[in-house]
Amino acid sequence: MSGATNPPLHDLSLIIETLDKAGQLIRVRSEVDPVHQLASVASHFEGRAQAVLFEKVRGHEHPVFTGLYWSRALLSELIGADEKKLASHISGKVQQWQADPHHKAVEPLVVESGPVREYTQPVVDLFKLPIPTHAERDGGPYIDAGVVVVRDPETGVRNASIQRFMLVDRDRLHINIDAGRHLQMALDHAAKRGETLRFSLNIGVGPGVHFAAATPAEAAPPDTDELGIASVFHGDPIELVRGDVPGVELVAHAQYSLECEIVPGEVADEGPFAEVTGYYAKVAPRPVVHVLAVHHRANPVFQTIICGKEVWNSAGVLGEASVLASVSKQVPGVKDVYFPHGGCGFYHAVVQISQKRAGFAQLAVMSAFAAFPPLKMVTVVDDDVDIRNASDVEWALTTRLNPTTGVIIVPEVFGHGLNPTFPDYFGAKIGFNATHPFPKTYAYERVRLKHHSIEGLDIDVPEPVVPPTQSLVDKWTAAERAEHGIPAPAKKSSGAVM
């Protein structure tokens, strides 16, 4: 981190300490209100290669941390990857796990104790947690960066996922579970067996646990323990500790861990909430979560993710990795994939390809949709286009796309239910083949300037002497204006009403 040694990735406390030493931690020392003010203050620093720690949160004893994922530069430096190769780096880690998900080097270890069990609330009281309320119309405080760890009651296989939880009462949350997630499968299995579903909700975890939980279901089948992905990222098997409730396991190095239970069929209103789309998720009846125990470190830090770039990166970079890995196997010549922020980091994939054969670009579109179902739009460009430069991608669209043959529309398919154009998870998708014809013709030869260094040249680059909002002519004297026939500038109105 800016000259510092990369920190152990399994422990958020050590990560925060490393960021602080590297000058990459912004400390907000003034007291802030967790209702709206905290998120608003954080938004002033959104996207910087620095995270934010709120030291004093009104009404609470412990601090709040955010911003770990809102800068790809910061995230890449943290995990030891090149920023432009972040997707391929993550894809490589996931593929390493996929090669042998049951290897003892990646399987989680259940240990006797861990930092998360340093303190247990004598009586469950979620109001003591500094859970913020982000957007103006949010239905209340939300836990939005917690990782669910559950064992499927039918198969016994662990699953990790990230869901949103609305705080309702001292011991009650309401949860939204995305369709198609393994957590919903586990809940269905519990209902079929006439059982409750028990799990832990872990807040303030290392990036590996977060990545494991955010890995698309297509890349982590339900018969594998995807927590092994965290082991690969962290460099050692992830450690879990047993909870007080039978069958519940806690992430040993989390900041907080809540032991929870869902009674199948028990629902209540959840929402609205500022989601990845930039819109509010609507209110609907969703499962009720009963919190049976609250554990945390002696000095915990509550982690939250602010709607915007942090959500787009934390979700999108795993989508990129999944699409890159899958499409590369199916379509020769695929070089890179990027999920731009304009697509909410979730709904638009730009695929870069070195064409090997006519028709491969269209094949890449369909392959990307299959690899990551939330996608609504896929744009395929040649390898001379910078996929992280929106202007360059637009240039390819306007000069290489043939609207007659290069637009692919897929009607009424499964998508992401949070996108308002996919009511009930069904809607249309669109792909754009913005590549040059194959084989390439002279008409599509891109202009390039021959590179020459300016080093050693005598070049005078003056500093501007006129503010950019003021015209040069406005600086002329009356005599200079008369010489050039330019009238004097109009006098400013006094603002008097005639």
Buried (B, 14 or more C-beta within 10 A) or exposed (E): BEEBEEBBBBBBBBBBBBBBBBEBBBEBEEEBBBBBBBBBBBBEBBBBBBBBBBEBBEEBEBBBBBBBBBBBBBBBBBBEBEBBEBBBBBBBBBBBBBEEBEBEEBBBEEEEEBBBBEBBBEEBEBBBBBBBBBBEEBBBBBBBBBBBBBBBBBBEBBBBBBBBBBBBBEBBBBBBBBEBBBBBBBBBBBBEEEBBBBBBBBBBBBBBBBBBBBBBBBBBEBEBBBBBBBBBBBEBBBBBBBBEBEBBBBBBBBBBBBBBBBBBEEBEEBBBBBBBBEBBBEEEEBBBBBBBBBBBBEEBBBBBBBBBBBBBBBBBBBBBBBBBBBBBEBBBBBBBBBBBBEBBBBBBBBBBBEBEEEEBBBBBBBBBBEBBBBBBBBBBBBBBBBBBEEEBBEBBBEEBBEEEEBEBEBEEBBBBBBBEEBEEBEBEBBBBBBBBEBEBEEEEEEEEEEEEEEEEEEEEEEEEEEEEEEEEEEEBEEEEBEEEEEEEEEEEEEEEEE
